[in-house]
Amino acid sequence: MLSRAVLLGSALALSLATAAPAQAPASAPAVREVGNIVYNGVPQTPPDLQARLAPYYNARGAAFEDWLPDGSILIATRFGNTTQIHRVARPGGARTQLTFFEEPVNEAKVLPGSSRYLYPRDVGGAEYYQAYIRDLDGGEVQLTAPNTRNQNFVFSKDGRLVAWSQVTPGDPNYDIVLADPANPGGRRVVHEGKGAMSPLAIAPDGRRILAQRYNAQSHVELFMLDVASGQLTPVGPTGRRIGYADAAFALGGAAVVALSDDGAEVARPVVFDLATGAVRDLEPGAKWGAERLDVAADGRTLAYAVNEEGYNKVVLRDIATGRELPGPKLPMGVLTGMKFSPDGRQLGLSLSTSTASDDVWTWDQASGQLTRWTESELGGIDRKTLVEPTLFRYPTFDKRTIPAFIYRPQGKSGKLPVIIQIHGGPEGQEQPYFSARRQSWVKELGAAVIIPNVRGSSGYGKTYLNLDNAEKREDSVKDIGALLDWVAKQPDLDASRVAVVGQSYGGYMVLAVAGHYNDRIAGAIDLYGISDWVTFLQNTEGYRRDLRRAEYGDERVPAMRKVFDRIAPIRMSDRMKKPMMVFQGANDPRVPKSESEQMVAKLRAQGTEVWYVVAKDEGHGIQKKANQEAVRATEVVFLRKVLGVQ
C-alpha cells in the first residue's frame, strides 16, 4: 500500500489548528495518510516490527451464527479484510464464503424452513444498519427502510414474519416493525416505541411479540405486544427495577423464560406463566450470573450461559420441572455463539480461549457427543508462545477487592514493564478470550498485561455494577489508583514503567488516570474516549443519548453538570504531562470525533506530546484487518518508546 503526503491544510490538520489556543506551537505536527489511516504527529512503524506483528492479525476465528435446514451451519469469519458470512457443510468442512463486501458482516439469521438468511450491514462503522435477505446463490432483497437504523431481528417459527426495532436519526425512540420476509415493502410499524424498545421473540400464533424496553443494564422492562392493537402488557413483576439479560417464549407460548436478577444479585432463569402470572425460579440462590439463553423447538429445553469469573459454561434445564440436564463440557473460555438446531437435537456453539481464537462446536443431546466443526488458524503464531492469564484480586480504597487477570511473558527475568488495559461499557467485562493484541504486547514488548474489572463492570452482581453510577464515577478511577499501588508492591513488576490503554469508556478512564496519576504512569493510549461529559452527551447520536444519561447522569440537571465539570478529563489536562496516543474512528456515532480532537488540541497547546491517529472508514472500533494492523503496530511503537523497550 503506497503512502502519500497530505498537506497541513487538510481538513484534519485544520480542525486541530482552529481548535488550538493562540499559544499553540508555531510548527504543526506532520500529517501523512496511508490507505484510510491519517497519522498526525506519529512516526512511521519500522518495517521489521510490522512484519513481526503481522501474524497476530492474520489469526482468525469462527463464530457460530445459525443452522441451515440441511444441517449445515453459517459462521462469521474473515479470509480477507473484513469478517463475512460463510457456510460449513460438515464438521471439518471447507468454509464457503457467501457475502463479499468491503464492510464487515458479523451476523446472520436463517429464515426458518429455507436456505435464505438475514444479515445487517452498515457503511464505514456509522452503525446505521440496513438488513438484507439473501439466498445461498447471492440473490438478495433489502428488508429495511432507507435512512433508518435497524437491529434485533427475530423470525416467527414458520418463517412468515420477521420483527425488528427501527429508529431514525436524532430520535431516541425505537419503533417495532413487522414484515412478511417475502414482501419487504409491506413492512409496517406495529408499535411506536418510547425509549429503546426491541422485540425478543414472536409467539407461535404470530399474534404476540415478546418485547423489552432497555433503560439500563440493571433496569429492563418486559412486555407482551399485541400485534393487532399495538398495545403493551407488562410481563413479570412491576413497580421495581429488574435487570433482564434475555427472554424467550416457552412451553408452546404459554410461558416466558427469562434471565432475571429480581430479588437477587445475579440473573438466573425464571419462568412466567402467562395465564396466571405465577413466577417460578429455575435456579434459586445462583452464585454466578446467566448471560444468554436459547429454547429448543419443543419449548421445553432451555440452554443458557453462566459467567463464572469471566469464564463461560453452558447449562441445560427442563423448563417444566427445572431439572438440570446433561450439558456440554467445553474448554475454559468465553462463549461467542449458541443456538439449538431446528429439530432441537443439537446445540451449536462457538468459544474463544486465551490461546485459541473462537471456533465452532456442536453438542448432541441424545449421545452427549461434542463435535468440533472448525479449527481456526493462528496466522503463523507459534501456539507455544501464547500465555494463559492468571486471575487475581487486589484491594482498593473502600475495603473491596477488584478482580483482574494478569498475563506474564514466558522466560523473562528482572522487573517487567506493565500495560493496564481498561474495558469500555462502562458495564463491560474483561474476559480471557483470545486477544492478538494482548499476546503481542506480552511477546513483543516483554510486558505484563493486566486487565482489571473495576467497579461498574458486569459479571459480579448488580451491587458491583452500580457502584460507579453518576456522581460516583471517579470511584472506578480510584480502583486503577489502587492497582498502581498493587503493581508497586510486586517484586517482578516495574512501577516506573506502566502504561494505561483503554477504549470508549475505557478511553475516559485512561484520560482520568492520566490526570489523577500522571506521576505514576509512563504513557497512555486513549482510543475514542470521552474527554468532556457535557459535550459527549450533547453530541452522541440521538438514539442513545437518553440511555447514556441514565448511566452517566443528566448534564441538564445543574447539580450533575457541576459533577461533570469537576471530573471531565479535559478540565484536568494541565496535569497530563506524559506522552499520549489518541485513536479515533472518523464515523463514530457513539463517542464522536470531536471528543478526541478537543483533547488532542488542548494537550498539544500545553506542550504534551500527542500521537493522533484517525481511521477514515471506521466507527466505534476497528473492524477492518488492514486498519487493525496499522493502528496496533503504531500502539506497539508508542509503547516501546514510553516503556523503554528495545
C-alpha positions in Angstrom: 0.0 0.0 0.0 1.5 3.3 -1.1 1.7 6.2 1.3 1.1 9.8 0.2 1.9 13.1 1.9 -1.0 15.2 2.9 -0.7 19.0 3.1 -1.1 20.6 6.5 -4.1 22.4 5.2 -6.1 19.2 5.1 -9.4 19.1 7.0 -7.9 17.1 9.9 -4.9 19.5 10.4 -7.3 22.5 10.0 -9.7 21.2 12.6 -6.9 20.8 15.1 -5.3 24.1 14.3 -8.6 26.0 14.7 -9.3 24.2 18.0 -5.9 25.1 19.5 -5.4 28.3 21.6 -3.1 31.1 20.4 -0.2 29.8 22.5 -0.1 26.6 20.3 3.4 25.7 18.9 4.2 27.5 15.7 5.1 24.3 13.8 2.2 21.9 13.4 2.9 18.2 13.6 3.5 16.4 10.3 0.5 14.7 8.8 0.6 11.7 6.5 -2.0 9.4 5.1 -1.6 5.7 4.4 -4.7 4.0 3.0 -7.6 5.0 5.2 -5.4 5.9 8.2 -4.3 9.5 8.9 -1.3 9.9 11.1 -0.8 13.3 12.8 2.5 13.7 14.6 3.2 10.0 14.5 6.5 8.3 13.5 6.5 5.6 10.9 6.4 1.9 12.0 9.7 0.1 11.3 9.2 -2.5 8.6 10.7 -5.3 10.7 8.3 -4.6 13.5 5.3 -4.5 11.1 6.5 -7.9 9.8 6.8 -9.4 13.3 3.3 -8.2 14.2 1.5 -9.3 11.0 1.0 -12.9 12.1 -1.0 -11.8 15.2 -3.6 -10.2 12.9 -3.6 -13.0 10.4 -5.1 -15.1 13.1 -8.9 -15.6 12.6 -11.8 -17.2 14.4 -15.2 -18.6 13.5 -18.3 -17.5 15.3 -21.4 -19.7 15.2 -24.4 -17.8 13.6 -27.2 -20.2 12.7 -28.3 -23.6 11.3 -29.5 -24.2 7.8 -32.3 -26.8 7.2 -29.9 -29.4 5.8 -27.8 -29.5 9.0 -25.1 -27.3 7.7 -24.2 -24.1 9.5 -23.5 -20.4 9.0 -20.5 -18.9 10.6 -18.9 -15.4 10.6 -15.2 -15.5 9.8 -12.6 -13.5 7.9 -10.5 -14.5 4.9 -9.8 -11.0 3.5 -10.0 -7.6 5.1 -13.4 -7.9 6.8 -15.5 -10.6 8.5 -18.1 -12.1 6.2 -20.7 -14.9 6.4 -19.6 -18.4 5.4 -21.3 -21.8 5.1 -19.8 -25.0 6.5 -21.4 -28.2 5.3 -20.0 -30.7 7.8 -17.5 -30.9 10.7 -14.1 -30.1 9.4 -15.5 -29.0 6.0 -14.4 -26.0 3.9 -15.7 -22.5 4.7 -17.6 -21.4 1.7 -17.9 -17.6 1.6 -21.4 -16.3 1.0 -21.1 -12.5 1.4 -18.4 -10.4 -0.3 -18.4 -6.8 0.9 -15.9 -4.1 1.8 -17.8 -3.5 5.0 -17.9 -6.3 7.7 -20.9 -8.6 8.0 -20.8 -10.0 11.6 -24.3 -11.5 12.0 -26.7 -13.8 10.1 -30.0 -15.4 11.0 -31.6 -18.1 8.9 -35.2 -17.7 7.7 -36.9 -20.8 9.2 -37.7 -23.5 6.7 -35.5 -22.1 4.0 -31.9 -21.6 3.0 -32.2 -17.9 2.9 -30.7 -15.7 5.7 -30.9 -12.2 7.0 -27.8 -10.1 7.6 -27.4 -6.4 8.6 -24.7 -4.2 7.2 -23.6 -0.5 7.8 -21.2 1.8 6.0 -17.9 3.0 7.5 -18.8 2.0 11.0 -21.6 4.5 11.3 -24.0 1.9 12.7 -27.0 2.8 10.6 -27.7 -0.8 9.8 -29.7 -1.9 6.8 -30.9 -5.5 6.6 -31.0 -7.8 3.6 -32.4 -11.3 3.0 -30.1 -13.3 0.8 -30.0 -16.8 -0.7 -27.1 -19.1 -1.0 -26.5 -18.1 -4.6 -26.2 -14.4 -3.8 -29.6 -13.1 -4.7 -31.0 -10.7 -2.2 -33.6 -8.1 -1.3 -33.4 -5.2 1.1 -35.8 -5.7 4.1 -35.5 -2.4 5.9 -36.4 1.2 5.0 -33.7 3.6 3.8 -32.4 6.3 6.2 -33.2 4.2 9.3 -31.2 2.3 11.9 -32.3 -1.3 12.3 -31.4 -4.1 14.8 -32.8 -7.0 16.9 -34.3 -9.1 14.1 -36.4 -12.1 15.1 -38.4 -14.6 12.9 -41.5 -16.5 13.7 -41.1 -20.2 13.8 -42.8 -20.7 10.5 -40.7 -18.0 8.8 -43.7 -16.0 7.7 -43.0 -13.0 9.9 -39.9 -11.0 10.9 -39.9 -8.3 13.5 -37.2 -5.8 14.4 -36.5 -2.4 16.0 -36.1 0.7 13.9 -35.1 4.3 14.7 -34.5 7.4 12.6 -31.6 9.9 13.0 -31.9 12.0 16.2 -34.8 10.1 17.6 -34.3 8.3 21.0 -37.5 6.2 20.5 -37.3 2.8 18.7 -40.4 1.5 16.9 -41.1 -2.2 16.4 -41.6 -3.1 12.8 -43.2 -6.3 11.4 -43.0 -7.7 7.8 -43.5 -10.7 5.7 -40.0 -11.7 4.5 -41.4 -12.4 1.1 -42.8 -8.9 0.9 -40.4 -6.4 2.5 -42.3 -3.5 1.0 -45.3 -4.4 3.2 -43.4 -3.7 6.4 -45.4 -1.8 9.0 -44.8 -0.3 12.4 -46.8 -2.3 14.9 -45.7 -0.3 17.9 -44.5 3.3 18.1 -42.0 2.9 20.9 -40.8 5.0 23.8 -37.1 4.5 24.5 -35.0 1.6 23.5 -37.8 -0.9 22.5 -36.9 -4.2 20.8 -38.5 -7.5 20.0 -37.2 -10.7 21.6 -39.4 -13.4 20.1 -42.6 -13.9 18.1 -45.2 -16.1 19.7 -46.1 -19.4 17.9 -49.5 -18.0 16.9 -47.9 -14.9 15.4 -50.3 -12.6 17.2 -48.0 -11.6 20.1 -44.4 -10.3 20.3 -42.3 -10.6 23.4 -40.6 -7.2 23.7 -38.3 -5.3 26.0 -37.5 -1.7 26.9 -33.9 -1.3 27.8 -33.4 1.6 30.2 -30.1 0.4 31.7 -28.4 -2.9 32.3 -30.0 -3.1 35.7 -33.4 -1.8 34.5 -35.0 -3.7 31.6 -38.8 -4.0 31.3 -40.6 -7.0 29.6 -43.8 -6.6 27.7 -46.2 -8.6 25.6 -47.1 -6.7 22.4 -50.4 -7.4 20.8 -49.7 -7.2 17.1 -53.3 -6.2 16.1 -53.7 -3.4 18.6 -50.1 -2.3 19.2 -50.8 -2.4 23.0 -48.2 -3.4 25.5 -48.9 -5.6 28.6 -46.2 -5.9 31.2 -44.7 -9.4 31.8 -43.4 -10.2 35.2 -43.4 -8.1 38.4 -43.9 -4.3 38.0 -43.1 -1.3 40.2 -39.4 -2.1 40.8 -36.2 -2.1 38.8 -35.3 -5.5 37.4 -32.5 -6.4 35.0 -33.4 -9.0 32.4 -30.5 -10.4 30.4 -32.6 -12.3 27.9 -36.0 -13.9 27.4 -38.0 -16.2 25.1 -41.3 -18.0 24.8 -41.5 -21.5 26.2 -44.0 -24.4 26.7 -45.8 -23.7 23.4 -46.2 -20.0 24.0 -47.9 -20.5 27.4 -44.9 -19.2 29.3 -41.9 -16.9 29.1 -38.5 -17.9 30.4 -36.2 -15.0 31.3 -32.9 -14.3 32.9 -33.8 -12.1 35.8 -32.0 -10.5 38.7 -35.2 -9.7 40.6 -34.6 -10.4 44.3 -31.0 -11.5 43.6 -27.6 -10.1 42.9 -27.3 -12.0 39.6 -29.5 -13.0 36.7 -30.8 -16.6 36.7 -33.6 -18.3 34.7 -37.2 -17.8 35.8 -40.4 -18.9 34.2 -43.6 -16.6 34.0 -46.9 -18.4 33.5 -48.7 -16.1 31.1 -52.2 -17.3 32.2 -51.8 -17.0 35.9 -48.8 -14.6 36.3 -47.0 -17.1 38.6 -43.2 -16.9 38.7 -41.0 -20.0 39.1 -37.3 -19.8 39.8 -35.3 -22.4 38.0 -32.0 -21.8 39.8 -32.7 -20.2 43.2 -29.6 -19.0 45.0 -27.5 -18.8 41.9 -23.9 -17.7 42.7 -22.9 -16.6 39.1 -25.0 -14.7 36.6 -26.6 -16.1 33.4 -26.0 -14.1 30.2 -27.8 -15.5 27.2 -30.3 -18.2 26.5 -32.0 -20.3 23.8 -35.0 -22.5 23.9 -35.3 -25.7 21.8 -38.1 -26.1 19.2 -40.2 -28.2 21.6 -40.4 -25.2 24.0 -39.3 -27.5 26.9 -35.5 -27.4 26.9 -33.5 -24.3 27.9 -29.8 -23.7 27.3 -28.1 -20.7 28.9 -24.6 -19.4 29.5 -23.3 -18.8 33.0 -20.4 -16.4 33.6 -18.0 -17.7 36.4 -15.2 -15.1 37.0 -15.2 -14.3 33.3 -15.3 -17.9 32.0 -18.5 -19.3 30.5 -20.2 -22.7 30.9 -23.4 -23.9 29.3 -26.2 -25.2 31.4 -29.3 -27.1 30.1 -32.6 -27.4 32.1 -36.0 -28.9 31.6 -38.3 -25.8 31.7 -41.3 -27.6 33.1 -39.5 -29.2 36.0 -36.4 -27.1 36.4 -34.3 -30.2 36.4 -30.7 -29.7 35.2 -29.9 -31.8 32.2 -26.6 -33.1 30.9 -24.7 -30.4 29.0 -21.5 -29.9 27.0 -18.2 -29.8 28.8 -16.3 -27.1 27.0 -12.7 -25.8 27.3 -12.4 -22.9 29.7 -13.2 -19.8 27.6 -15.7 -17.3 26.5 -18.9 -18.2 24.6 -19.4 -16.2 21.3 -22.5 -18.0 19.9 -25.2 -20.5 21.0 -28.3 -21.8 19.3 -30.4 -25.0 19.1 -30.8 -26.8 15.7 -34.3 -26.6 14.2 -35.2 -30.0 15.5 -33.8 -29.2 18.9 -31.5 -32.2 19.0 -28.2 -30.3 18.7 -26.8 -27.2 20.2 -24.4 -25.0 18.1 -21.7 -23.2 20.0 -18.6 -21.1 19.4 -16.0 -20.5 22.1 -12.8 -18.4 22.4 -10.0 -19.2 24.8 -6.9 -17.3 25.8 -4.7 -19.2 23.5 -7.1 -20.1 20.6 -9.4 -17.8 18.6 -13.1 -18.7 18.6 -14.2 -22.0 16.9 -17.5 -23.8 16.4 -18.7 -26.9 18.1 -22.0 -28.8 18.1 -23.3 -30.8 21.0 -25.8 -33.7 20.5 -28.3 -34.0 23.3 -29.0 -37.7 22.8 -25.5 -39.0 22.6 -23.8 -36.3 24.6 -21.2 -36.0 21.8 -19.3 -32.7 21.4 -18.1 -32.3 17.8 -15.6 -29.7 16.6 -16.6 -28.1 13.3 -13.8 -25.6 12.7 -10.2 -25.3 13.7 -9.1 -21.7 13.1 -5.6 -20.8 12.1 -3.3 -18.7 14.3 -1.9 -16.9 11.4 1.7 -18.2 11.9 1.9 -17.6 15.6 3.6 -20.3 17.5 1.0 -21.6 19.9 3.6 -22.5 22.5 4.5 -18.8 22.8 0.9 -17.8 23.9 0.3 -17.3 27.6 -2.7 -18.0 29.8 -3.7 -15.2 32.2 -3.9 -15.7 36.0 -7.0 -14.4 37.9 -6.2 -12.4 41.0 -7.9 -9.8 43.2 -6.3 -6.6 44.7 -7.6 -4.4 47.5 -9.0 -0.9 46.8 -9.8 2.2 48.8 -13.1 1.1 50.3 -12.0 -2.3 51.5 -13.4 -4.1 48.4 -11.3 -6.3 46.2 -11.1 -5.8 42.4 -10.9 -8.8 40.1 -8.3 -8.8 37.4 -6.3 -11.0 35.0 -2.6 -10.8 34.5 -0.6 -12.1 31.5 3.1 -12.6 32.3 5.7 -13.3 29.5 7.5 -16.6 29.4 11.1 -16.8 30.4 11.6 -13.2 31.4 13.7 -12.1 34.4 14.0 -8.8 36.1 11.3 -6.3 36.6 8.7 -6.3 33.8 7.1 -3.2 32.2 3.3 -3.2 32.8 0.4 -2.4 30.4 -3.0 -1.9 32.1 -5.9 -2.3 29.6 -9.3 -0.9 30.8 -12.5 -2.1 29.2 -15.3 0.1 28.0 -19.1 -0.1 28.6 -18.9 1.0 31.3 -20.9 -2.1 32.1 -18.4 -4.3 30.1 -16.2 -7.0 31.5 -12.7 -8.0 30.5 -12.7 -11.7 29.9 -9.9 -14.2 28.9 -10.8 -14.6 25.3 -8.2 -14.8 22.5 -6.6 -11.4 22.0 -3.9 -11.0 19.4 -3.3 -7.5 20.8 -2.6 -8.7 24.4 -0.5 -11.6 23.2 1.6 -9.3 21.0 2.2 -7.0 23.9 3.4 -9.9 26.1 5.7 -11.4 23.4 7.0 -8.4 21.5 7.3 -6.0 24.4 8.0 -8.5 27.2 5.3 -6.8 29.2 3.0 -7.9 31.9 -0.6 -7.1 30.8 -3.2 -6.6 33.4 -6.9 -6.4 32.6 -8.9 -5.2 35.6 -12.7 -5.3 36.1 -13.1 -2.2 38.2 -16.4 -1.3 39.9 -19.2 -0.8 37.4 -18.2 -3.9 35.5 -20.8 -6.6 34.7 -20.3 -10.2 35.8 -20.1 -9.6 39.6 -23.7 -8.8 40.6 -25.9 -5.7 40.4 -24.5 -4.0 43.5 -21.0 -4.0 42.0 -22.4 -2.9 38.6 -24.0 0.2 40.1 -21.0 1.3 42.3 -19.8 3.9 39.7 -23.1 5.5 38.6 -23.5 9.2 38.2 -21.6 11.2 40.9 -19.7 8.0 41.9 -18.0 8.0 38.5 -14.5 8.6 39.8 -14.6 5.8 42.3 -13.7 3.5 39.4 -10.7 5.7 38.6 -9.6 5.2 42.2 -9.7 1.4 41.6 -6.9 2.0 39.0 -5.0 4.0 41.5 -5.2 1.0 43.9 -4.0 -1.2 41.0 -0.9 1.0 40.6 -0.4 0.6 44.4 -0.5 -3.2 43.9 1.9 -3.1 41.0 4.4 -1.2 43.1 4.4 -4.0 45.7 5.1 -6.8 43.2 8.8 -7.9 43.0 8.6 -8.7 39.3 6.8 -5.6 38.1 8.4 -2.2 37.4 6.1 0.5 38.8 8.2 3.2 36.9 7.2 1.7 33.5 3.4 1.5 33.5 1.2 2.4 30.5 -2.6 2.6 30.5 -4.7 1.7 27.5 -8.5 1.9 27.0 -11.2 2.4 24.5 -14.6 4.2 24.6 -15.5 4.4 28.3 -12.1 2.8 28.9 -10.7 5.8 27.0 -12.3 8.1 29.5 -10.7 6.0 32.3 -7.3 6.4 30.6 -7.7 10.2 30.4 -8.8 10.3 34.0 -5.9 8.2 35.2 -3.5 10.4 33.2 -5.0 13.4 35.1 -5.0 11.9 38.6 -1.9 9.7 38.4 0.3 11.4 35.9 3.5 10.9 38.0 2.8 7.1 38.3 2.4 6.3 34.6 4.9 6.4 31.7 2.3 7.0 28.9 -1.3 6.4 27.9 -3.3 5.3 24.8 -6.8 6.7 24.6 -9.0 5.1 21.9 -12.2 7.1 21.2 -12.5 8.1 24.8 -14.9 10.7 26.4 -13.0 13.9 27.1 -15.9 16.1 28.3 -19.1 14.6 29.7 -21.2 17.5 28.6 -20.1 17.7 25.0 -20.2 13.9 24.8 -23.9 13.8 25.9 -24.8 16.7 23.6 -23.1 15.2 20.6 -23.6 11.4 20.8 -26.2 10.0 18.5 -29.8 10.8 19.5 -30.8 7.2 19.6 -28.5 6.5 22.5 -28.3 9.9 24.4 -31.0 9.1 27.0 -29.5 5.7 27.7 -26.2 7.3 28.4 -27.8 9.9 30.6 -29.4 7.0 32.6 -25.9 5.6 33.2 -23.7 8.6 33.5 -26.0 11.3 34.7 -28.0 14.1 33.1 -26.0 17.2 32.1 -29.2 19.2 32.1 -29.5 18.9 35.8 -27.4 21.7 37.4 -26.0 19.5 40.3 -24.9 16.8 37.9 -23.4 19.3 35.5 -21.2 20.5 38.3 -20.0 17.0 38.8 -19.3 16.6 35.1 -17.4 19.9 35.1 -15.3 18.6 38.0 -14.5 15.2 36.6 -14.2 16.0 32.9 -10.7 14.9 31.7 -10.3 18.0 29.5 -10.6 20.1 32.6 -7.6 18.4 34.2 -5.4 18.4 31.1 -2.8 20.6 32.7 -1.8 17.6 34.9 -1.3 15.3 31.9 2.4 15.6 31.1 3.2 12.1 29.9 3.1 11.2 26.2 -0.3 10.1 24.9 -1.5 8.3 21.8 -5.1 9.0 20.7 -7.0 7.0 18.1 -10.4 7.9 16.6 -12.8 6.4 14.0 -14.0 9.3 11.9 -17.6 7.9 11.7 -18.0 7.0 15.4 -21.7 7.6 16.3 -21.2 6.9 20.0 -18.1 8.9 21.0 -17.9 11.4 18.2 -14.6 12.5 16.7 -14.9 15.9 18.4 -14.2 14.3 21.8 -10.7 13.2 20.6 -10.0 16.4 18.6 -10.6 18.7 21.5 -8.5 16.6 23.8 -5.6 16.5 21.3 -5.8 20.2 20.7 -5.8 21.0 24.5 -2.8 18.7 25.2 -0.7 20.0 22.3 -1.4 23.6 23.2 0.2 23.0 26.6 3.2 21.1 25.1 2.2 17.5 25.9 3.4 15.0 23.3 0.4 13.5 21.4 0.3 11.0 18.6 -3.1 11.3 16.9 -4.4 8.5 14.5 -7.7 8.7 12.6 -9.3 5.9 10.6 -11.5 7.4 7.9 -13.6 4.3 7.3 -14.1 3.2 10.9 -16.6 4.0 13.6 -16.7 2.9 17.2 -13.8 0.3 17.0 -11.6 -1.1 14.3 -13.3 -3.7 12.1 -11.0 -3.9 9.1 -7.9 -6.0 9.2 -5.7 -3.5 7.3 -6.6 -0.8 9.8 -6.1 -3.1 12.8 -2.6 -4.0 11.6 -1.7 -0.3 11.1 -3.2 1.0 14.4 -2.0 -1.9 16.6 1.6 -1.5 15.1 1.5 2.2 16.0 0.5 1.3 19.5 3.5 -1.0 19.9 5.8 1.7 18.6 4.4 4.1 21.1 4.6 1.6 24.0 8.2 0.7 23.1 9.0 4.3 23.5 7.3 5.1 26.7 8.1 1.8 28.4 11.8 1.9 27.3 11.6 -1.4 25.5 14.3 -2.0 22.8 
